[in-house]
Amino acid sequence: MGVSLKDVALRAGVSVKTVSNVVNDYPHVTPRTRERVQRAIDELGYRPNLTARHLRKGRTGLITLAIPELGNPYFAEVAGAVIDSAARHDLTVLLDHTAGLREKELLVSQGFRSHVIDGLILSPIGLERKDLLDRPEGPPMVLLGEREYEGPYDHIMIDNVGAARIAVRHLLDLGRRRVAFLGARRESARQPAHLRLRGWREAITAAGLVPDESLVVATEGYDRADGAAAMAFLLDRDQRPDAVFAYNDLIALGAMRTLVERGLRVPDDIAVVGFDDIEEGRYGAVSLSTVSPDKTGLARLAVDCLVERIAARGTDAPPAARLIQPGYRLIVRESTAVRRA
């Protein structure tokens, strides 16, 4: 039989109410009493009934994280960070895979599971602004990811344009002058690929050069095969690039594979920078330079904003919608490192 609050109270010599106050982290408990109760909890191995705690507050203790690609290492790492952050609030995370399809994102955002969850963190790809404005009242929602939206929801996203500028400036500082961009898209100009492409253009222009649009290659997707095909397309031209800035690390890794197959050296012949800092990029034969978003900070901000929204639900003055931009940094590895004699 499990250990109860009464068992802990008897061991600590306090009331059951005092034990409850300690377990729920209420402030009006003296440090000495709190220490005595916590010692009894540790000795007896007491574990609080989180389900009962949430139900007393009229909640389920469940939130949903909806992401485009479970198999993408970046989203897998973000999901892990969200789960860790949610655990700090005694919340359990349900995962949904939307494949970036508008109909699936609509299903998740407009009521699917609304009766069993306290809130939703959504990383949208296909949704339009109108979809968000038309969302019926339901559990609080926080947007996560790099696509731009204007709407009544907290949005956690890094500065894609600024991050891209730093990556391309790094390549230009190495003396590279034909910097390609792999991973452009033909759809909405508000998607992250277009934002990173804008950063590419701005960095090249700031260096006194004219952006060569023939070095911009659109891809159908964002995976390794897309990067390999895009790199092959460029190499089959008369004038190849001397550097590549890729939309993400997966495209960069695919591009590097093609370079190896064509007998070219990275970075001697062509330097490569990716985006996302996935673990795979650190352990290749040539480690990948990349823009590293603060994924832990991004996840923590998303969960904290959602928890705040859940607590404010039904109040007269909920917080105003916010755009919050976590930090990022450029990590220089072998794919752009200057070789020493």
C-alpha positions in Angstrom: 0.0 0.0 0.0 1.3 3.5 -0.9 2.5 6.1 1.5 -0.2 8.7 2.4 -0.2 12.3 3.5 -1.2 11.0 6.9 1.8 8.8 7.1 4.1 11.7 6.3 2.3 13.9 8.9 2.8 11.3 11.6 6.5 10.9 10.8 7.1 14.7 10.8 4.8 15.4 13.8 2.7 18.0 11.9 -0.8 18.1 10.6 -1.9 16.6 7.3 -2.7 20.2 6.1 0.9 21.3 6.8 2.1 18.3 4.7 -0.3 19.3 1.9 1.0 22.9 2.1 4.6 21.7 1.7 3.8 19.3 -1.2 1.9 22.1 -3.0 4.8 24.5 -2.3 2.6 27.0 -0.5 4.7 29.9 0.9 3.2 30.1 4.4 5.3 27.3 6.0 8.3 28.1 8.1 11.7 26.9 6.7 12.2 24.6 9.8 8.8 22.9 9.4 9.3 22.6 5.6 12.6 20.9 6.2 11.1 18.5 8.7 8.3 17.6 6.3 10.6 17.2 3.3 12.8 14.9 5.3 9.8 12.7 6.2 8.7 12.7 2.5 12.2 11.5 1.5 12.4 8.9 4.2 9.0 7.4 3.4 9.3 7.7 -0.4 6.0 9.6 -0.6 4.9 10.5 -4.2 2.0 13.0 -4.6 -1.1 12.0 -6.6 -0.7 14.4 -9.5 -3.9 13.4 -11.1 -5.9 14.2 -8.0 -4.0 17.5 -7.6 -4.9 18.6 -11.2 -8.5 17.5 -10.9 -8.9 19.6 -7.8 -7.9 22.6 -9.9 -10.3 21.6 -12.7 -7.5 20.5 -15.0 -6.2 17.3 -16.5 -2.4 18.0 -16.2 -2.1 17.2 -19.9 -0.8 19.4 -22.7 -0.3 18.7 -26.4 2.8 19.4 -28.4 2.1 19.3 -32.2 5.1 19.3 -34.5 5.5 18.8 -38.2 8.1 15.9 -38.3 8.7 13.4 -35.5 11.6 12.0 -37.5 13.4 15.3 -37.9 16.2 15.5 -35.3 15.6 19.2 -34.7 12.0 18.6 -33.8 12.9 15.5 -31.8 15.3 17.5 -29.7 12.8 20.3 -29.2 10.2 17.8 -28.2 12.5 16.3 -25.6 13.2 19.8 -24.2 9.5 20.6 -24.0 8.8 17.4 -22.1 11.5 18.2 -19.6 10.2 21.8 -19.2 6.6 20.5 -18.7 7.8 18.1 -16.0 8.9 21.1 -13.9 5.2 22.1 -13.8 4.0 18.5 -13.2 2.5 18.4 -16.7 2.4 15.4 -19.1 3.0 16.0 -22.8 1.0 14.3 -25.6 2.7 14.4 -29.0 0.9 15.0 -32.3 2.6 14.6 -35.7 1.0 17.0 -38.3 3.4 16.4 -41.2 3.1 20.2 -41.8 -0.3 19.7 -43.4 -2.8 22.4 -43.0 -5.8 20.1 -42.5 -4.0 18.3 -39.6 -2.8 21.5 -38.1 -6.4 22.8 -38.2 -7.7 19.6 -36.6 -5.2 20.0 -33.7 -5.6 23.8 -33.3 -9.4 23.9 -33.5 -10.5 21.4 -31.0 -9.0 18.0 -31.3 -8.5 16.7 -27.8 -9.7 20.0 -26.4 -11.8 18.1 -23.8 -8.7 16.3 -22.3 -5.9 18.8 -22.5 -5.2 22.0 -20.6 -3.3 23.7 -23.4 -1.5 23.3 -26.8 1.9 24.1 -28.1 1.8 24.1 -31.9 4.6 24.4 -34.4 2.7 25.3 -37.6 3.8 25.1 -41.2 0.6 25.1 -43.3 -1.7 27.3 -41.2 -2.5 30.8 -42.4 -3.2 33.8 -40.3 -7.0 33.5 -41.0 -7.0 30.0 -39.6 -5.6 31.3 -36.3 -8.0 34.2 -36.1 -11.0 31.9 -36.8 -9.9 29.4 -34.1 -12.9 28.8 -31.7 -12.4 29.4 -28.0 -10.7 26.4 -26.4 -7.6 25.5 -24.4 -4.8 28.1 -24.5 -2.4 27.8 -27.4 1.2 28.9 -27.8 2.9 29.0 -31.2 6.4 27.5 -31.6 8.6 27.8 -34.6 10.0 30.1 -37.3 7.0 30.9 -39.5 5.7 34.5 -38.9 2.2 35.1 -37.7 0.2 38.1 -36.5 -2.5 37.0 -34.1 -3.7 36.7 -30.5 -1.2 34.0 -29.4 2.2 34.0 -27.8 4.8 33.0 -30.4 8.3 31.7 -29.6 10.6 32.0 -32.6 14.2 33.0 -33.2 15.3 35.9 -35.4 15.8 34.0 -38.6 16.9 36.9 -40.7 19.6 38.0 -38.1 20.8 34.4 -37.6 21.1 33.9 -41.4 23.1 37.1 -41.7 25.6 35.9 -39.1 26.1 32.6 -40.9 26.6 34.2 -44.3 28.9 36.9 -42.9 31.0 34.1 -41.4 31.5 32.6 -44.9 32.2 36.0 -46.4 34.8 36.7 -43.7 36.6 33.6 -44.9 37.0 35.2 -48.3 34.2 33.2 -50.0 32.4 35.2 -52.6 30.0 32.8 -54.3 27.8 31.8 -51.4 24.9 29.6 -52.4 21.6 29.2 -50.5 20.1 25.7 -50.5 16.5 25.1 -49.3 14.5 28.0 -50.7 10.7 27.6 -51.0 8.2 28.8 -53.6 5.4 29.3 -51.1 4.5 32.1 -48.7 7.2 34.7 -48.1 6.5 34.5 -44.4 7.9 31.0 -44.1 11.3 30.5 -42.4 13.1 29.6 -45.6 12.3 33.0 -47.1 13.3 34.7 -43.9 16.7 33.0 -44.0 17.0 33.8 -47.7 16.4 37.4 -46.8 19.3 37.2 -44.3 21.5 35.7 -47.0 20.7 38.6 -49.3 21.2 41.2 -46.6 24.6 39.8 -45.6 25.9 39.7 -49.2 24.6 43.2 -49.9 26.2 44.5 -46.7 29.6 43.1 -47.9 29.3 45.3 -51.1 28.4 42.4 -53.3 25.4 41.7 -55.5 23.4 38.6 -54.5 23.6 36.0 -57.3 20.1 34.6 -57.5 21.3 31.8 -59.7 23.0 30.4 -56.5 19.6 30.1 -54.8 18.2 26.6 -55.1 14.6 25.6 -54.1 14.0 22.2 -52.6 10.8 20.1 -52.3 11.6 19.2 -48.7 14.1 19.8 -45.9 15.9 16.4 -45.7 19.3 15.0 -46.6 18.2 13.8 -50.1 16.9 17.4 -50.9 20.3 18.8 -50.0 22.2 16.2 -52.0 20.0 16.9 -55.1 20.3 20.7 -54.7 24.1 20.5 -54.4 24.3 18.2 -57.5 22.2 20.7 -59.4 24.7 23.5 -58.6 27.8 21.5 -59.4 26.5 20.6 -62.8 26.6 24.3 -63.8 29.6 26.0 -65.3 30.5 28.1 -62.2 30.2 26.3 -58.9 29.9 28.1 -55.6 32.7 28.3 -53.1 30.4 28.2 -50.1 27.0 27.0 -49.1 24.5 28.3 -46.5 21.8 25.6 -46.1 18.3 26.2 -44.7 19.0 23.4 -42.1 21.6 20.9 -41.0 19.9 18.0 -42.9 20.1 19.8 -46.2 23.7 20.8 -45.4 24.6 17.1 -44.6 23.1 16.0 -47.9 25.0 18.6 -49.7 28.3 17.5 -48.1 27.6 14.0 -49.2 27.4 15.1 -52.8 30.6 17.1 -52.5 32.4 14.0 -51.3 31.0 11.9 -54.1 32.2 14.5 -56.6 35.7 14.5 -55.2 35.5 18.0 -53.6 36.9 18.9 -50.2 35.0 20.6 -47.4 35.9 23.3 -46.6 38.9 23.7 -48.9 36.9 23.7 -52.1 33.5 24.6 -50.7 32.7 25.6 -47.1 29.3 24.7 -45.7 27.2 26.2 -42.9 23.9 24.6 -41.7 21.2 25.7 -39.3 19.7 23.9 -36.2 22.8 22.3 -34.5 21.4 18.8 -34.6 23.6 16.1 -32.9 24.3 14.3 -36.2 26.2 17.4 -37.5 28.7 17.2 -34.7 29.9 13.6 -35.5 30.3 13.4 -39.3 33.7 12.8 -41.0 33.7 16.6 -41.3 31.8 18.2 -38.4 29.3 20.8 -39.5 29.4 24.6 -38.7 25.9 25.7 -37.9 23.5 28.2 -36.3 22.6 26.8 -32.9 19.2 28.0 -31.6 18.7 27.9 -27.8 16.4 24.9 -28.0 16.2 24.4 -24.2 15.4 28.1 -23.8 12.9 28.0 -26.6 11.1 25.0 -25.0 11.1 26.5 -21.5 9.6 29.8 -22.8 6.9 28.0 -24.7 5.9 25.9 -21.6 6.1 28.8 -19.2 3.9 31.0 -21.5 1.4 28.2 -21.8 1.3 27.6 -18.0 0.7 31.4 -17.6 -2.1 31.2 -20.1 -3.7 28.2 -18.4 -3.6 30.0 -15.0 -5.1 33.1 -16.5 -7.9 31.3 -18.4 -11.3 32.8 -17.5 -9.8 35.9 -15.9 -10.8 39.4 -17.0 -7.2 40.5 -17.9 -5.2 37.7 -19.6 -1.7 38.7 -20.7 -1.4 40.4 -24.1 0.0 38.2 -26.9 3.8 38.3 -27.1 6.5 37.6 -29.7 9.5 36.2 -27.8 12.8 35.5 -29.5 15.2 33.1 -27.7 18.9 33.4 -28.4 21.1 31.7 -30.9 24.8 31.5 -31.8 27.1 30.4 -34.6 29.1 27.3 -33.9 32.2 27.0 -36.1 33.4 23.5 -36.8 35.4 21.8 -39.5 33.1 22.5 -42.4 34.3 26.1 -42.4 37.4 26.0 -40.2 40.5 27.5 -41.7 43.0 24.7 -42.3 46.4 25.2 -40.6 49.6 24.1 -42.3 
